[in-house]
């Protein structure tokens, strides 16, 4: 959820900066629509599992791993796209900590209480409406890659992993650098900054 909210915020910022977001559609992507549709379908299944299926079954874990793996494969195929390196690293970090902890994203009881102070949940159980599992720090493998970063938004609290932060950074690079590259390609070979009245070059602004 936090990644989707961050992407919406980045798009709003890009619009305010008058970035040419339509240029992103002109980037060349490999893998074809079938691969992208497969990844989207797996993530839809993941969302349904998180929202409506309680417990920690092998089928749920397999769906989570397949969706993450399909997304990683799609990103690797399109490694030339801005932000792909950060996105790949973020997926690998999240996959690593999930695989090291039974296929779920670990979060400590203290961090979960920060996010949901009104809820009481047992250690070792899966957090409701989430792919997280409640584990003490000393029982968490690769703890540093788990949901350890607390975030307070005006409307709610949440916790994210280093991998999530890399995914957000990758999305930002994709939006802003991707649009900027297409703008440069459409301008003349020699780009001249505006000249201020005193004769100095005025600084250029991103995406405008």
ZAVOMAR-295928 format. One record per residue: residue number from 1; residue in one letter; chain; x, y, z of N, C-alpha, C in turn. Coordinates in nm, 4 decimals, decimal comma, padded with zeros to 6 digits, always signed. Each point is the difference from the previous one (the first is absolute). Example, Ala and Ser with C-alpha at 12.3 -4.5 7.8 and 13.67 -1.06 7.14 Angstrom:
BEGIN
SITE  resi  resn  chain       n.x       n.y       n.z      ca.x      ca.y      ca.z       c.x       c.y       c.z
SITE     1     a      A  +01,3190  -00,5690  +00,7800  -00,0890  +00,1190  +00,0000  +00,0900  +00,1200  +00,0000
SITE     2     s      A  -00,0350  +00,1050  -00,0720  +00,0820  +00,1190  +00,0060  -00,0770  +00,1090  +00,0730
***
This chain:
BEGIN
SITE  resi  resn  chain       n.x       n.y       n.z      ca.x      ca.y      ca.z       c.x       c.y       c.z
SITE     1     x      A  +00,0820  -00,1209  +00,0000  -00,0820  +00,1209  +00,0000  +00,0857  +00,1263  +00,0000
SITE     2     x      A  +00,1041  +00,0031  +00,0835  +00,0839  +00,1189  +00,0086  +00,0692  +00,0282  -00,1322
SITE     3     x      A  +00,0350  -00,1048  -00,0748  +00,0656  +00,0203  -00,1293  -00,0970  +00,0636  -00,0978
SITE     4     x      A  -00,1249  -00,0470  -00,0008  -00,1010  +00,0590  -00,0877  -00,0239  +00,1464  +00,0363
SITE     5     x      A  -00,0056  +00,0301  +00,1291  -00,0191  +00,1383  +00,0438  +00,1184  +00,0865  -00,0413
SITE     6     x      A  +00,1205  -00,0546  +00,0099  +00,1193  +00,0748  -00,0397  -00,0002  +00,0276  -00,1495
SITE     7     x      A  -00,0414  -00,0980  -00,0801  -00,0048  +00,0187  -00,1455  -00,1011  +00,1083  -00,0360
SITE     8     x      A  -00,1154  +00,0000  +00,0655  -00,1001  +00,1045  -00,0251  +00,0571  +00,1370  +00,0343
SITE     9     x      A  +00,0702  +00,0091  +00,1126  +00,0626  +00,1268  +00,0391  +00,1032  +00,0445  -00,1033
SITE    10     x      A  +00,0816  -00,0938  -00,0480  +00,1019  +00,0329  -00,1001  -00,0639  +00,0485  -00,1295
SITE    11     x      A  -00,1102  -00,0616  -00,0396  -00,0694  +00,0423  -00,1219  -00,0548  +00,1414  +00,0166
SITE    12     x      A  -00,0560  +00,0297  +00,1177  -00,0509  +00,1350  +00,0262  +00,1132  +00,1017  -00,0079
SITE    13     x      A  +00,1149  -00,0324  +00,0606  +00,1158  +00,0897  -00,0067  +00,0447  +00,0195  -00,1444
SITE    14     x      A  +00,0027  -00,1085  -00,0769  +00,0406  +00,0089  -00,1404  -00,0948  +00,0888  -00,0796
SITE    15     x      A  -00,1288  -00,0095  +00,0281  -00,0979  +00,0855  -00,0683  +00,0223  +00,1460  +00,0374
SITE    16     x      A  +00,0250  +00,0273  +00,1281  +00,0252  +00,1369  +00,0445  +00,1267  +00,0569  -00,0627
SITE    17     x      A  +00,0986  -00,0870  -00,0249  +00,1244  +00,0430  -00,0653  -00,0123  +00,0031  -00,1517
SITE    18     x      A  -00,1196  -00,0326  -00,0494  -00,0295  +00,0008  -00,1439  +00,0870  -00,0985  -00,0761
SITE    19     x      A  +00,0230  -00,1168  +00,0602  +00,0719  -00,1067  -00,0697  -00,0895  -00,0601  -00,1078
SITE    20     x      A  +00,0608  -00,0473  -00,1039  -00,0740  -00,0626  -00,1096  -00,0192  -00,1480  +00,0317
SITE    21     x      A  -00,0995  -00,0312  +00,0822  -00,0218  -00,1382  +00,0408  -00,0391  -00,0887  -00,1170
SITE    22     x      A  -00,0580  +00,0591  -00,1035  -00,0357  -00,0791  -00,1179  +00,1214  -00,0604  -00,0679
SITE    23     x      A  +00,1172  +00,0619  +00,0215  +00,1220  -00,0521  -00,0614  +00,0396  -00,1347  +00,0579
SITE    24     x      A  -00,0452  -00,0304  +00,1216  +00,0345  -00,1289  +00,0600  -00,0578  -00,1156  -00,0806
SITE    25     x      A  -00,1136  +00,0237  -00,0637  -00,0620  -00,1056  -00,0807  +00,0805  -00,0290  -00,1260
SITE    26     x      A  +00,0913  +00,0906  -00,0368  +00,0816  -00,0188  -00,1194  +00,1265  -00,0806  +00,0277
SITE    27     x      A  +00,0276  -00,0276  +00,1271  +00,1151  -00,0841  +00,0320  -00,0236  -00,1417  -00,0503
SITE    28     x      A  +00,1050  -00,0636  -00,0450  -00,0124  -00,1355  -00,0538  +00,0143  -00,1030  +00,1114
SITE    29     x      A  -00,0988  -00,0868  +00,0097  -00,0004  -00,1041  +00,1023  +00,0112  -00,1367  -00,0649
SITE    30     x      A  +00,0784  -00,0881  +00,0635  +00,0152  -00,1369  -00,0487  -00,0867  -00,0946  +00,0826
SITE    31     x      A  -00,0285  -00,1156  -00,0578  -00,0792  -00,0997  +00,0706  -00,1399  -00,0152  -00,0531
SITE    32     x      A  -00,0516  +00,1062  -00,0639  -00,1325  -00,0098  -00,0597  -00,1127  +00,0120  +00,1012
SITE    33     x      A  -00,1185  +00,0176  -00,0537  -00,1156  +00,0209  +00,0860  -00,0393  -00,1264  +00,0754
SITE    34     x      A  +00,0327  -00,1177  -00,0541  -00,0374  -00,1245  +00,0677  +00,0733  -00,0136  +00,1334
SITE    35     x      A  +00,1301  +00,0322  -00,0018  +00,0785  -00,0071  +00,1230  -00,0520  +00,1018  +00,1012
SITE    36     x      A  -00,0272  +00,1220  -00,0483  -00,0517  +00,1036  +00,0891  -00,1361  -00,0401  +00,0567
SITE    37     x      A  -00,0833  -00,0633  -00,0847  -00,1316  -00,0449  +00,0459  +00,0131  -00,1109  +00,1043
SITE    38     x      A  +00,0982  -00,0887  -00,0188  +00,0245  -00,1059  +00,0977  +00,0390  +00,0589  +00,1351
SITE    39     x      A  +00,0927  +00,0966  -00,0017  +00,0427  +00,0641  +00,1245  -00,1168  +00,0710  +00,0675
SITE    40     x      A  -00,0825  +00,0699  -00,0802  -00,1156  +00,0700  +00,0557  -00,0994  -00,0987  +00,0612
SITE    41     x      A  -00,0211  -00,1133  -00,0679  -00,0912  -00,1013  +00,0524  +00,0483  -00,0592  +00,1311
SITE    42     x      A  +00,1309  -00,0246  +00,0088  +00,0557  -00,0539  +00,1239  -00,0119  +00,0994  +00,1149
SITE    43     x      A  +00,0190  +00,1284  -00,0308  -00,0133  +00,1002  +00,1053  -00,1457  +00,0173  +00,0417
SITE    44     x      A  -00,0933  -00,0176  -00,0945  -00,1417  +00,0037  +00,0360  -00,0332  -00,1161  +00,0935
SITE    45     x      A  +00,0553  -00,1184  -00,0310  -00,0200  -00,1159  +00,0877  +00,0626  +00,0249  +00,1365
SITE    46     x      A  +00,1175  +00,0638  +00,0012  +00,0657  +00,0325  +00,1268  -00,0874  +00,0927  +00,0831
SITE    47     x      A  -00,0586  +00,1017  -00,0649  -00,0859  +00,0940  +00,0723  -00,1218  -00,0705  +00,0589
SITE    48     x      A  -00,0598  -00,0917  -00,0762  -00,1164  -00,0740  +00,0493  +00,0374  -00,0870  +00,1198
SITE    49     x      A  +00,1178  -00,0623  -00,0084  +00,0465  -00,0839  +00,1107  +00,0223  +00,0833  +00,1258
SITE    50     x      A  +00,0615  +00,1162  -00,0165  +00,0293  +00,0856  +00,1144  -00,1284  +00,0501  +00,0652
SITE    51     x      A  -00,0993  +00,0358  -00,0826  -00,1217  +00,0601  +00,0527  -00,0994  -00,1015  +00,0554
SITE    52     x      A  -00,0099  -00,1167  -00,0652  -00,1117  -00,0886  +00,0317  +00,0387  -00,1385  +00,0513
SITE    53     x      A  +00,1253  -00,0402  -00,0143  +00,0370  -00,1365  +00,0403  +00,0853  +00,0037  +00,1263
SITE    54     x      A  -00,0535  -00,0440  +00,1134  +00,0803  -00,0030  +00,1229  +00,0953  -00,1187  +00,0000
SITE    55     x      A  +00,0880  -00,0024  +00,0985  +00,0896  -00,1140  +00,0128  +00,1307  +00,0168  -00,0741
SITE    56     x      A  +00,0780  -00,1083  -00,0029  +00,1330  +00,0021  -00,0615  +00,0202  -00,1290  -00,0795
SITE    57     x      A  -00,0780  -00,0194  -00,1045  +00,0068  -00,1236  -00,0778  +00,1140  +00,0051  -00,1005
SITE    58     x      A  +00,0405  -00,1185  -00,0470  +00,1053  -00,0093  -00,1013  -00,0445  +00,0648  -00,1303
SITE    59     x      A  -00,1291  -00,0094  -00,0315  -00,0522  +00,0628  -00,1222  +00,0152  +00,1512  +00,0056
SITE    60     x      A  -00,0274  +00,0585  +00,1159  +00,0148  +00,1442  +00,0160  +00,1451  +00,0425  -00,0189
SITE    61     x      A  +00,0906  -00,0738  +00,0628  +00,1423  +00,0314  -00,0128  +00,0456  -00,0139  -00,1444
SITE    62     x      A  -00,0452  -00,1057  -00,0681  +00,0385  -00,0215  -00,1397  -00,0481  +00,1147  -00,0875
SITE    63     x      A  -00,1223  +00,0471  +00,0239  -00,0531  +00,1119  -00,0784  +00,0802  +00,1269  +00,0242
SITE    64     x      A  +00,0355  +00,0253  +00,1250  +00,0813  +00,1169  +00,0325  +00,1353  -00,0055  -00,0697
SITE    65     x      A  +00,0653  -00,1156  +00,0061  +00,1320  -00,0135  -00,0599  -00,0062  +00,0093  -00,1525
SITE    66     x      A  -00,1038  -00,0598  -00,0605  -00,0144  +00,0045  -00,1456  -00,0250  +00,1423  -00,0485
SITE    67     x      A  -00,0818  +00,0745  +00,0723  -00,0284  +00,1374  -00,0413  +00,1257  +00,0858  +00,0080
SITE    68     x      A  +00,0765  -00,0150  +00,1079  +00,1245  +00,0759  +00,0138  +00,1020  -00,0426  -00,1054
SITE    69     x      A  +00,0085  -00,1313  -00,0249  +00,0939  -00,0500  -00,1004  -00,0350  +00,0455  -00,1399
SITE    70     x      A  -00,1301  +00,0003  -00,0336  -00,0430  +00,0461  -00,1322  +00,0320  +00,1477  -00,0187
SITE    71     x      A  -00,0224  +00,0794  +00,1049  +00,0318  +00,1424  -00,0086  +00,1497  +00,0213  -00,0173
SITE    72     x      A  +00,0809  -00,0765  +00,0739  +00,1452  +00,0114  -00,0132  +00,0444  -00,0362  -00,1412
SITE    73     x      A  -00,0573  -00,1062  -00,0562  +00,0340  -00,0380  -00,1364  -00,0360  +00,1075  -00,1002
SITE    74     x      A  -00,1160  +00,0631  +00,0187  -00,0428  +00,1064  -00,0904  +00,0936  +00,1199  +00,0089
SITE    75     x      A  +00,0444  +00,0324  +00,1220  +00,0909  +00,1132  +00,0181  +00,1365  -00,0301  -00,0613
SITE    76     x      A  +00,0500  -00,1221  +00,0191  +00,1302  -00,0371  -00,0567  -00,0040  +00,0059  -00,1522
SITE    77     x      A  -00,1103  -00,0434  -00,0591  -00,0142  +00,0077  -00,1455  +00,0055  +00,1445  -00,0491
SITE    78     x      A  -00,0409  +00,0917  +00,0850  -00,0033  +00,1415  -00,0379  +00,1018  +00,0804  +00,0805
SITE    79     x      A  +00,1195  -00,0566  +00,0138  +00,1033  +00,0628  +00,0820  +00,0457  +00,1343  -00,0562
SITE    80     x      A  -00,0312  +00,0265  -00,1284  +00,0394  +00,1263  -00,0621  -00,0905  +00,1158  +00,0433
SITE    81     x      A  -00,1128  -00,0310  +00,0597  -00,0964  +00,1025  +00,0397  +00,0493  +00,0716  +00,1261
SITE    82     x      A  -00,0133  +00,1323  +00,0090  +00,0424  +00,0713  +00,1212  -00,0670  -00,0562  +00,1248
SITE    83     x      A  +00,0781  -00,0177  +00,1046  -00,0521  -00,0499  +00,1266  +00,0022  -00,1505  +00,0143
SITE    84     x      A  +00,0341  -00,0722  -00,1078  -00,0049  -00,1466  +00,0042  +00,0992  -00,0579  +00,1008
SITE    85     x      A  +00,1183  +00,0599  +00,0106  +00,1010  -00,0523  +00,0928  -00,0485  +00,0106  +00,1449
SITE    86     x      A  -00,0534  +00,1164  +00,0361  -00,0518  +00,0177  +00,1360  -00,1190  -00,0916  +00,0255
SITE    87     x      A  -00,0862  -00,0129  -00,1000  -00,1177  -00,0851  +00,0137  +00,0404  -00,1454  +00,0192
SITE    88     x      A  +00,0983  -00,0451  -00,0790  +00,0467  -00,1385  +00,0122  +00,0575  -00,0264  +00,1382
SITE    89     x      A  +00,0821  +00,0928  +00,0487  +00,0615  -00,0169  +00,1316  -00,1061  -00,0035  +00,1101
SITE    90     x      A  -00,1017  +00,0840  -00,0131  -00,1071  +00,0006  +00,0984  -00,0754  -00,1317  +00,0042
SITE    91     x      A  -00,0296  -00,0563  -00,1178  -00,0695  -00,1288  -00,0062  +00,0870  -00,1102  +00,0592
SITE    92     x      A  +00,1291  +00,0003  -00,0335  +00,0917  -00,1025  +00,0513  +00,0077  +00,0072  +00,1525
SITE    93     x      A  +00,0110  +00,1203  +00,0555  +00,0049  +00,0153  +00,1458  -00,1266  -00,0553  +00,0655
SITE    94     x      A  -00,1160  +00,0360  -00,0551  -00,1261  -00,0481  +00,0575  -00,0148  -00,1508  -00,0153
SITE    95     x      A  +00,0387  -00,0514  -00,1155  -00,0066  -00,1447  -00,0212  +00,0913  -00,0742  +00,0970
SITE    96     x      A  +00,1203  +00,0538  +00,0200  +00,0979  -00,0664  +00,0871  -00,0525  -00,0132  +00,1424
SITE    97     x      A  -00,0530  +00,1092  +00,0555  -00,0466  -00,0055  +00,1388  -00,1269  -00,0838  +00,0123
SITE    98     x      A  -00,0838  +00,0007  -00,1020  -00,1212  -00,0823  +00,0047  +00,0349  -00,1488  -00,0087
SITE    99     x      A  +00,0898  -00,0347  -00,0904  +00,0414  -00,1398  -00,0119  +00,0690  -00,0487  +00,1271
SITE   100     x      A  +00,0730  +00,0898  +00,0659  +00,0713  -00,0374  +00,1225  -00,0930  -00,0149  +00,1201
SITE   101     x      A  -00,1263  +00,0426  -00,0162  -00,0948  -00,0063  +00,1118  -00,1311  -00,0667  -00,0406
SITE   102     x      A  +00,0117  -00,1077  -00,0761  -00,1167  -00,0800  -00,0329  -00,0893  +00,0544  -00,1079
SITE   103     x      A  +00,0455  +00,1003  -00,0747  -00,0790  +00,0544  -00,1097  -00,0817  +00,1223  +00,0347
SITE   104     x      A  +00,0124  +00,0486  +00,1235  -00,0756  +00,1172  +00,0433  +00,0953  +00,1108  +00,0425
SITE   105     x      A  -00,0495  +00,1246  -00,0039  +00,0823  +00,1144  +00,0399  -00,0074  +00,0192  +00,1515
SITE   106     x      A  +00,1114  -00,0184  +00,0710  -00,0033  +00,0114  +00,1466  -00,0101  +00,1445  +00,0480
SITE   107     x      A  -00,0708  +00,0151  +00,1106  -00,0097  +00,1290  +00,0678  -00,0029  -00,0287  +00,1499
SITE   108     x      A  +00,0743  +00,0760  +00,0775  +00,0074  -00,0259  +00,1437  -00,1305  +00,0413  +00,0688
SITE   109     x      A  -00,0305  -00,0599  +00,1156  -00,1203  +00,0407  +00,0737  -00,0001  +00,1494  +00,0335
SITE   110     x      A  +00,1179  +00,0547  +00,0319  +00,0087  +00,1424  +00,0332  -00,0358  +00,0871  -00,1200
SITE   111     x      A  +00,0520  -00,0366  -00,1172  -00,0298  +00,0783  -00,1193  -00,1468  -00,0149  -00,0401
SITE   112     x      A  -00,0526  -00,1216  +00,0171  -00,1407  -00,0204  -00,0341  -00,0902  +00,0796  +00,0947
SITE   113     x      A  +00,0382  +00,0087  +00,1258  -00,0770  +00,0802  +00,0956  +00,0067  +00,1475  -00,0369
SITE   114     x      A  +00,1129  +00,0460  -00,0536  +00,0110  +00,1381  -00,0472  -00,0997  +00,0257  -00,1125
SITE   115     x      A  -00,0129  -00,0974  -00,0911  -00,0898  +00,0165  -00,1148  -00,1460  -00,0150  +00,0419
SITE   116     x      A  -00,0283  -00,1016  +00,0816  -00,1378  -00,0291  +00,0423  -00,0057  -00,0121  +00,1526
SITE   117     x      A  +00,0037  +00,1113  +00,0718  +00,0002  -00,0075  +00,1468  -00,1281  -00,0591  +00,0579
SITE   118     x      A  -00,1070  -00,0013  -00,0789  -00,1277  -00,0513  +00,0505  -00,0126  -00,1513  -00,0148
SITE   119     x      A  +00,0922  -00,0641  -00,0711  -00,0107  -00,1433  -00,0255  +00,0886  -00,0807  +00,0946
SITE   120     x      A  -00,0488  -00,1192  +00,0335  +00,0789  -00,0955  +00,0778  +00,0164  -00,1250  -00,0854
SITE   121     x      A  +00,1238  -00,0404  -00,0244  +00,0255  -00,1133  -00,0883  +00,1123  -00,0851  +00,0583
SITE   122     x      A  -00,0085  -00,1286  -00,0198  +00,0972  -00,0922  +00,0572  +00,1279  -00,0043  -00,0833
SITE   123     x      A  +00,1113  -00,0209  +00,0685  +00,1282  -00,0175  -00,0680  -00,0048  -00,1274  -00,0844
SITE   124     x      A  +00,0502  +00,0099  -00,1204  +00,0017  -00,1140  -00,0904  -00,1210  -00,0096  -00,0896
SITE   125     x      A  -00,0995  +00,0848  +00,0240  -00,1199  -00,0020  -00,0841  +00,0115  +00,1038  -00,1107
SITE   126     x      A  -00,0815  -00,0175  -00,1017  +00,0005  +00,0924  -00,1125  -00,0848  +00,1215  +00,0318
SITE   127     x      A  +00,0524  +00,1176  -00,0335  -00,0743  +00,1236  +00,0235  -00,1216  +00,0060  -00,0918
SITE   128     x      A  -00,1167  +00,0417  +00,0505  -00,1202  +00,0075  -00,0838  +00,0180  +00,0957  -00,1172
SITE   129     x      A  -00,0573  -00,0368  -00,1149  +00,0036  +00,0838  -00,1206  +00,1423  +00,0401  -00,0375
SITE   130     x      A  +00,0925  -00,0908  +00,0148  +00,1404  +00,0320  -00,0252  +00,0768  -00,1270  -00,0336
SITE   131     x      A  +00,1147  +00,0188  -00,0663  +00,0886  -00,1144  -00,0228  +00,1083  -00,0078  +00,1073
SITE   132     x      A  -00,0205  +00,0746  +00,1076  +00,0955  +00,0010  +00,1102  -00,0260  -00,1096  +00,1011
SITE   133     x      A  +00,1052  -00,0387  +00,0698  -00,0098  -00,0979  +00,1081  +00,0689  +00,0590  +00,1228
SITE   134     x      A  -00,0616  -00,0169  +00,1162  +00,0513  +00,0603  +00,1231  +00,1108  -00,0872  +00,0575
SITE   135     x      A  +00,1223  +00,0538  +00,0010  +00,1149  -00,0735  +00,0531  +00,0873  +00,0931  +00,0829
SITE   136     x      A  +00,0457  -00,0439  +00,1174  +00,0955  +00,0801  +00,0765  +00,1302  +00,0178  -00,0790
SITE   137     x      A  +00,0721  +00,1027  +00,0341  +00,1239  +00,0280  -00,0729  +00,0976  -00,1162  +00,0069
SITE   138     x      A  +00,0124  -00,0630  +00,1180  +00,0980  -00,1077  +00,0138  -00,0422  -00,1283  -00,0715
SITE   139     x      A  -00,1233  -00,0058  -00,0485  -00,0461  -00,1156  -00,0762  -00,0134  +00,0297  -00,1490
SITE   140     x      A  +00,0391  +00,1198  -00,0393  -00,0144  +00,0426  -00,1393  +00,1318  -00,0150  -00,0742
SITE   141     x      A  -00,0016  -00,0767  -00,1055  +00,1170  -00,0106  -00,0874  +00,0058  +00,1223  -00,0915
SITE   142     x      A  +00,1217  +00,0525  -00,0197  +00,0196  +00,1202  -00,0826  -00,0885  +00,1144  +00,0496
SITE   143     x      A  +00,0021  +00,0206  +00,1303  -00,0871  +00,1012  +00,0612  +00,0130  +00,1360  -00,0655
SITE   144     x      A  +00,1200  +00,0385  -00,0398  +00,0229  +00,1330  -00,0556  -00,0788  +00,0225  -00,1286
SITE   145     x      A  -00,0420  -00,1081  -00,0667  -00,0768  +00,0134  -00,1243  -00,1506  -00,0101  +00,0228
SITE   146     x      A  -00,0417  -00,0172  +00,1245  -00,1431  -00,0126  +00,0296  -00,0628  +00,1395  +00,0129
SITE   147     x      A  -00,1266  +00,0036  +00,0402  -00,0699  +00,1285  +00,0146  +00,0468  +00,0691  +00,1279
SITE   148     x      A  +00,1077  +00,0757  -00,0113  +00,0608  +00,0630  +00,1178  -00,0064  +00,1522  -00,0044
SITE   149     x      A  -00,0506  +00,0578  -00,1094  -00,0012  +00,1460  -00,0147  -00,1407  +00,0517  +00,0304
SITE   150     x      A  -00,0193  +00,0692  +00,1134  -00,1330  +00,0533  +00,0320  -00,0292  +00,1272  -00,0794
SITE   151     x      A  -00,1220  +00,0122  -00,0475  -00,0418  +00,1178  -00,0760  -00,1347  +00,0474  +00,0538
SITE   152     x      A  -00,0080  +00,1291  +00,0290  -00,1251  +00,0598  +00,0451  -00,0532  +00,0926  -00,1083
SITE   153     x      A  -00,1137  -00,0356  -00,0561  -00,0672  +00,0817  -00,0995  -00,1130  +00,0766  +00,0681
SITE   154     x      A  -00,0511  +00,1057  -00,0620  -00,1097  +00,0747  +00,0634  -00,1225  -00,0855  +00,0298
SITE   155     x      A  -00,0216  -00,1053  -00,0789  -00,1215  -00,0802  +00,0148  +00,0233  -00,1376  +00,0635
SITE   156     x      A  +00,1251  -00,0437  +00,0110  +00,0239  -00,1309  +00,0612  +00,1487  -00,0187  +00,0287
SITE   157     x      A  +00,0303  -00,1084  +00,0701  +00,1386  -00,0402  +00,0237  +00,0282  -00,1280  -00,0777
SITE   158     x      A  +00,1261  -00,0183  -00,0334  +00,0388  -00,1229  -00,0691  +00,1469  -00,0280  +00,0273
SITE   159     x      A  +00,0458  -00,1137  -00,0465  +00,1412  -00,0375  +00,0112  +00,0424  -00,0622  -00,1319
SITE   160     x      A  +00,1184  +00,0345  -00,0452  +00,0481  -00,0496  -00,1285  +00,1393  -00,0585  +00,0165
SITE   161     x      A  +00,0417  -00,0721  -00,1023  +00,1335  -00,0598  -00,0016  +00,0940  +00,0841  -00,0856
SITE   162     x      A  +00,1284  -00,0311  +00,0080  +00,0973  +00,0654  -00,0877  -00,0339  -00,0301  -00,1453
SITE   163     x      A  -00,0457  -00,1222  -00,0259  -00,0410  -00,0354  -00,1356  -00,1129  +00,0871  -00,0500
SITE   164     x      A  -00,0977  +00,0308  +00,0855  -00,1106  +00,0877  -00,0388  +00,0508  +00,1395  -00,0346
SITE   165     x      A  +00,0944  +00,0510  +00,0790  +00,0568  +00,1323  -00,0276  +00,0721  +00,0013  -00,1341
SITE   166     x      A  +00,0686  -00,1089  -00,0328  +00,0666  -00,0095  -00,1301  -00,1024  -00,0054  -00,1131
SITE   167     x      A  -00,1118  -00,0675  +00,0218  -00,1059  -00,0041  -00,1009  -00,0557  +00,1397  -00,0253
SITE   168     x      A  -00,0200  +00,0766  +00,1059  -00,0498  +00,1368  -00,0150  +00,1023  +00,0867  -00,0725
SITE   169     x      A  +00,1284  -00,0158  +00,0354  +00,1057  +00,0751  -00,0684  +00,0058  -00,0375  -00,1474
SITE   170     x      A  -00,0174  -00,1283  -00,0310  -00,0016  -00,0436  -00,1391  -00,1163  +00,0588  -00,0766
SITE   171     x      A  -00,1167  +00,0069  +00,0640  -00,1167  +00,0602  -00,0643  +00,0239  +00,1480  -00,0275
SITE   172     x      A  +00,0636  +00,0697  +00,0948  +00,0310  +00,1417  -00,0188  +00,0964  +00,0200  -00,1166
SITE   173     x      A  +00,1029  -00,0840  -00,0076  +00,0953  +00,0111  -00,1103  -00,0678  -00,0291  -00,1334
SITE   174     x      A  -00,0883  -00,0991  -00,0016  -00,0713  -00,0334  -00,1235  -00,0843  +00,1178  -00,0478
SITE   175     x      A  -00,0731  +00,0626  +00,0917  -00,0903  +00,1082  -00,0382  +00,0765  +00,1230  -00,0462
SITE   176     x      A  +00,0960  +00,0454  +00,0802  +00,0653  +00,1271  -00,0297  +00,1103  -00,0129  -00,1047
SITE   177     x      A  +00,0851  -00,1012  +00,0117  +00,1066  -00,0161  -00,0988  -00,0563  -00,0476  -00,1326
SITE   178     x      A  -00,0992  -00,0887  +00,0034  -00,0610  -00,0475  -00,1240  -00,0621  +00,1123  -00,0791
SITE   179     x      A  -00,0724  +00,0882  +00,0664  -00,0613  +00,1138  -00,0678  +00,1062  +00,0976  -00,0486
SITE   180     x      A  +00,1036  +00,0227  +00,0809  +00,1052  +00,0946  -00,0377  +00,0755  -00,0465  -00,1232
SITE   181     x      A  +00,0280  -00,1315  -00,0100  +00,0736  -00,0517  -00,1154  -00,0767  +00,0220  -00,1289
SITE   182     x      A  -00,1311  -00,0213  +00,0039  -00,0793  +00,0182  -00,1206  -00,0066  +00,1465  -00,0381
SITE   183     x      A  -00,0056  +00,0888  +00,0984  -00,0022  +00,1433  -00,0302  +00,1293  +00,0426  -00,0661
SITE   184     x      A  +00,1140  -00,0497  +00,0516  +00,1288  +00,0353  -00,0585  +00,0090  -00,0492  -00,1430
SITE   185     x      A  -00,0530  -00,1194  -00,0249  +00,0075  -00,0576  -00,1336  -00,0773  +00,0821  -00,1009
SITE   186     x      A  -00,1021  +00,0747  +00,0437  -00,0831  +00,0757  -00,0919  +00,0502  +00,1419  -00,0197
SITE   187     x      A  +00,0964  +00,0448  +00,0803  +00,0516  +00,1345  -00,0122  +00,1160  +00,0030  -00,0973
SITE   188     x      A  +00,0515  +00,1172  -00,0264  +00,1123  +00,0137  -00,0913  +00,1253  -00,0576  +00,0630
SITE   189     x      A  +00,1026  -00,0373  -00,0814  +00,1213  -00,0615  +00,0543  +00,0708  +00,0866  +00,1025
SITE   190     x      A  -00,0071  +00,1332  -00,0155  +00,0683  +00,0888  +00,0928  -00,1051  +00,0670  +00,0859
SITE   191     x      A  +00,0006  -00,0311  +00,1272  -00,0970  +00,0587  +00,0915  +00,0619  +00,1222  +00,0659
SITE   192     x      A  -00,0681  +00,1175  -00,0113  +00,0510  +00,1242  +00,0551  -00,0915  +00,0443  +00,1119
SITE   193     x      A  +00,0560  +00,0250  +00,1156  -00,0797  +00,0462  +00,1129  -00,0394  +00,1449  -00,0221
SITE   194     x      A  -00,1137  +00,0424  +00,0523  -00,0398  +00,1398  -00,0117  +00,1028  +00,0920  +00,0642
SITE   195     x      A  +00,0129  +00,1211  -00,0566  +00,0966  +00,0979  +00,0495  -00,0733  +00,1034  +00,0828
SITE   196     x      A  +00,0477  +00,0224  +00,1197  -00,0607  +00,0989  +00,0887  +00,0457  +00,1395  -00,0403
SITE   197     x      A  -00,0674  +00,1060  +00,0481  +00,0371  +00,1369  -00,0378  +00,1444  +00,0363  +00,0271
SITE   198     x      A  +00,0629  -00,0589  +00,1008  +00,1391  +00,0347  +00,0305  +00,1000  -00,0767  -00,0847
SITE   199     x      A  -00,0500  -00,0829  -00,0936  +00,0895  -00,0723  -00,0892  +00,0339  -00,1393  +00,0437
SITE   200     x      A  -00,0394  -00,0417  +00,1214  +00,0309  -00,1346  +00,0481  -00,1069  -00,0972  -00,0455
SITE   201     x      A  +00,0362  -00,1275  +00,0001  -00,0934  -00,1043  -00,0401  -00,0984  -00,0283  +00,1134
SITE   202     x      A  -00,1271  -00,0007  -00,0327  -00,1008  -00,0332  +00,1006  -00,0050  -00,1500  +00,0181
SITE   203     x      A  -00,0143  -00,0481  +00,1218  -00,0060  -00,1453  +00,0225  -00,1258  -00,0588  -00,0620
SITE   204     x      A  +00,0160  -00,1184  -00,0580  -00,1146  -00,0684  -00,0595  -00,0746  -00,0761  +00,1074
SITE   205     x      A  -00,1298  -00,0207  -00,0232  -00,0823  -00,0712  +00,0967  -00,0385  -00,1355  -00,0547
SITE   206     x      A  -00,0096  -00,0964  +00,0902  -00,0269  -00,1373  -00,0418  -00,1336  -00,0092  -00,0699
SITE   207     x      A  -00,0011  -00,0705  -00,1145  -00,1216  -00,0348  -00,0732  -00,0738  +00,1185  -00,0577
SITE   208     x      A  +00,0523  +00,1205  +00,0034  -00,0737  +00,1129  -00,0546  +00,0707  +00,0529  -00,1235
***
